[in-house]
Amino acid sequence: MVRPSDRMPVDNTQRSYSIIPCFIFVELVIMAGTVLLAYYLECTDTFSVHIQGFFCNDADLMKPYPGLEEDSFVPPLILYCVVAAVPTAIIFIGEISMYMVRSTREALVAQEKTIVTGECCYLNPLIRRLIRFIGIFAFGLFATDIFANVGQIVTGNLSPYFLNVCKPNYTGTECRYSHQFVANGNICTGDQVVVERARRSFPSKDASLSVYSAVYVTMYITSTIKTKSSRLAKPVLCLGTLCAAFLTGLNRVSEYRNHCSDVIAGFILGSSIALFLGICVVHNFKGVHAAPAKQKAEEYRGLPLMTFPRVESPLETLSAQNHSASMTEVT
């Protein structure tokens, strides 16, 4: 008969080895689902846009048609490449540069040395941080695109040039009176593809993506780069990225592709997602382990009191000095 004291103790580290691959698998499934949903919202007609009514003589919807999105001063293809490539390059260069510094490398090893598959298999702290920060950035980029597309589909807000591409019949019964509201979605006689695109204005997707990328990389720069020589370089780099994102939103307004409210909503959406991921998910781009003081306290857990280091108080030091001085006078 086996007594309870003879049972083998449970090794919690072995249990953690089997849990880590499960977490990795769940994260990959979530990432794949996010990318797939963004693809369906961006490149397919699976979800129909809400048909919003309008006034035939609404001055806010009579702006001239600026042309296709590819004719914009900031084409979507170039914008998407920049908002994805620039933060990735900055994080990659920043992590490699910090890892080359000896003091920073030792701190990273102390924070990021985590067992992955067994006792002898460790993931390099540099690779771990690169995967975490760039992976979270990519997830947030797709999430921002999803939120922007869902907002455009649900609201169906009309672009400033909507009436120029809709081309309603102003002599018909629907537009006979200047203050008559038109709720019929079939009144438009223009190109239906362009009309549907003109119904997706709120929030501005270009503004939300650009601000998300700028805020995320700004938080990374201010939280990780701690050298004394970067007192002027960091503000210039951060303000440059934020200014580029701000100008992207202004360009959408100046070309009559979005209303001011659409761009402001895009700014709020992108910055909110970036702040949430930077503060709550990657914890201001710090390590994943607890503070060194807490780790040091756990190292002494279970040890006898005699093994703890002895610390003298100022009162004990003063009394010892007085005792030595009195002994000197007696001698």
N, C-alpha and C positions, 0 to 999 in steps of 0.2 A: 504494500500500500504506500502510495506516494504522499508524503506530508506536504502541507502548503509551503513550508520553508525550503523544501527540496525542488520546487518548481523553478524553471529557468526564468530569469527576469526578462521583461519585455523591453526590447531595444527600440526606443522611439525613433532613432535615426533610420533604422531599417524601414519603419513605417513611413517616414517622410520620403524615402526613396521611391516608394510606389505611388505616393500622392503627387509628386512633382510632375511626372509624365501626364497624369490626368489633367492637371491645371494647364499644361502646355497644349494638350489636345483641345480643351475647352476654349482656350484663347484663340487657337487657330480656326476653330469652327466659327467663333464670333466674328473674327476678322474676315473669313470667307463669306459669311452671310452679309456683312456690311458692304463688302465690295460688290456682291451680287445684287443687292438691293439698289445700290447707287447706279449700277449698270442699267437696271430696268427703268429707273426713274429718269436717267439721262439719255439713253439711246433707244428706248422703245416707246410705244404708245399704249402700254398696258394700262396705265392710269389716265383717265380722261380729265381734262381741265374743266373746272367749274365755269359755267357760262354766267357772266355778270352783266347786268343791264347797264344802260348808259343814257345820257341825253345827247340828242343829235347835234346840238349847238354848244356842247361843252368845250370851252376854250382851252381847258387843260389837256384835252385829247386831240387837239388839232395841230400839233407840232409837225413839221415836215418829216417825212420818212427818211431815216439816216442810212438806209441800205442794210445789207446783210451784216451779221455779226463779224464775218471775216474781213469786212471793209472798215472795221473800227480802228481807231488809233492804237488800241491795245487788243489785238485779236485773241479770241479765247484759247487757241492752241498755245500761243506764246505765254499767255497769262498762266495757264495750268502748268506749263513746264517750269516757269520761274517760281511759282509758289510751292512747287514740289521739290525742285532741285536746289534752290538757294538754301533753305533751312537744313536740308540733308547734308549739303556740303559744309555748312558752318558747324554743324554738330560733329561731323566726321573729323574735320580739321581740328576743332577744339578739343575733342577727346584724345586724339593722337598727340597733340601738343602737350596737354596736361599729363598724359601718361609718360612722356619722355622726361618730364621733370622728376627728379628722384623723390623729393619730399611728397609731391602729389601722388606719385605712383605707390609709395608705401601706404599712404592713407587710403587709396582706392583698394589696395589688396586687403587691408584690414576691414574695409566696409563690404566689399563685394565677393569675398572668397566664399562661395556657396557650393555645397555638394550637389551634383546633378544626377549621377547614376550610381555611385558607389564610393567607397573610401578613397580610391585612388584617382577618381575622375573629377576634376575641377574645371569650371568654366573660367576662362581668362576674364578678369574684371573689365578690361577694355572692351572685349566682345560683348560682354553682358550689358554694359551701359549703352553701347551703340545700338544693340538690338532693342533695348527697352525704350530709349528716347526716340529713336527713329521710328520704331513700331508704333508707339503711342502717337507720334506726330502723323503718321500715315492713317491711323485709325480716326483721329480727329479730323483729318482732311476729308475723308470719305463721309464721316458723320455730318460735317458742315454742309457738304454737297447734298446729302439726303435731306437735312432740315430745310435748306433753301428750296429744293425742288418740291418738297411736300408743301411748304408755305405757298409757293406759286400755284400748285395744282389746286389746293383747297380754297384759296382766296380768289383766284382768277382775276387779280387786279389788272386793270388796263394800262398799257403803256402810253406815254405822251403822244405818240404818233398813231394811235389806234384808229381814229376816224379816217385818216388818210389811206390806210390799208384796208379798212372795212368797206369804205365807199358805199354807205347806205343810200337808199333812194329818198332824197330829200323832198321829192314831190309826192311821195306816197302818204298813206294815212298815218303811218307810224311816226313820221317826222314833220307832220303838218304844223304842229304847234312848237314854239321854241322851248317851252318848259315841259314838254311831254316826255315822260320816262319810257324808254324802250326796253322791254324785258325779253323780246323775241330774239333768240340767238341766230335765227336764219335770215335776218335782215341784211347781213353783209353780202356784198356782191364781189368782193375782191378775192385774191388768192387765199384759199382756206389754210394753207400751210403757214403763210405769213400772218394771217389773222390769229391763228392759234398761238403762234409765238408772241404776238402782241398782247395776248391775255396772260402772260407769265411775267409779271413785273415786280411783284412784292413777295419776299424781299429780294434785293439785288444779290444775285449769286456771285458775281465778280467781286463785289465789295466785301461780302462775307468771307470768301476764300482768301482774298488778299490780306484782310485784317487778321484773320486767324493765323495765317503764316507769319505775319509780322509780329504779332503779340507773342506767339509761341517762341520764336527765335529770340525776341527781346528778353523774355523771361529766362531763357537758357543762358544768354550772354551775361546778364546781370547776376545770375545765381551761381555760375560755375567759374567764370574768369575772375581771379582775385589778385592778379599781379599789380604791383604799384605803378608800373609803366602804362597801365591801361586806363588811367583816370580820364583822359580825353578821348581815347580811341573807342572805348565802350559807349559813351553817350553819342558820339558821332555815328557809329554803326547802328545803334538802336534807333536813333531819331531818323536816320536815313531810311531804314526799312519801314518805319511807321509813316514817314512822309510819302514814300512810294505807294503804300496802301491807300493813304488818304487821297492822293492824286488819282489813283485808279477809280475811286468812287466819284470824284469830281468830274472825271472824264465821261462817266456814264450819264451824268446830268447834263453836261455841256453838249453832248451829242444827241440829246433828247431820247435816250434809250431807257432811262429810269427817272422816276420822280425823286425829289429830295427825300421824301419819307421812305422810299424804297431803299435808298443808299444808307440812310441812318439805321433802318432796321437791319440791314446787312452788316453794318459795323457792330451793332449790339450783339447780333447772333454770333459772328465770328470771334469777337473778343470774349464773349461769355464762355464759349466752348474751350477756347485756349486757356483762359484763367482756371476753369474747372479742371482740365487735364493737368495743367502745370502745378496747381496747388494740391488737389485732392488725389491725383493718381500717381504722379511722379514725385510729389512732395518737394517741390522747388528744386528738383534735379539733384537731390541728395542720395546717400546710400540707403540700402534697404534694411540694414540692421539697426539695432537700438544704439543708444548713446554709449560711449566707452565707459562711463561711470556705472551704468547699469550692468554692463557685461563684467566689469571688475567686481561688482558686488556679488554676482552669481558665481564667480570663481571661488569665493570663500564660503559658499553655502555648504553645510555639512561638515566643515572642518572644526576641530576643537578650538576653544578660545585661546589656548596657549600658542597656537600657530599664527595668530593675528599679529601684525606689526604693532609695536608699542609706540605711542605718541605722547611725548611729555607736554604737559600744560605749562603756560608761563609761570603759574604759581609754584609748580614743582621746581622749575629752573631757578627762580628767585630764592626759594628756601635752601636749595643746594648751594647757591653762591654764598648765602649768609652763613651756612654751617661751615663751609670751607674757610671763610674769613675768621670765624670765631676760633676754629681749631688752630689757625695760624697765630692768632694773638696768644693763645695758651702756651703754645710751644715757644 
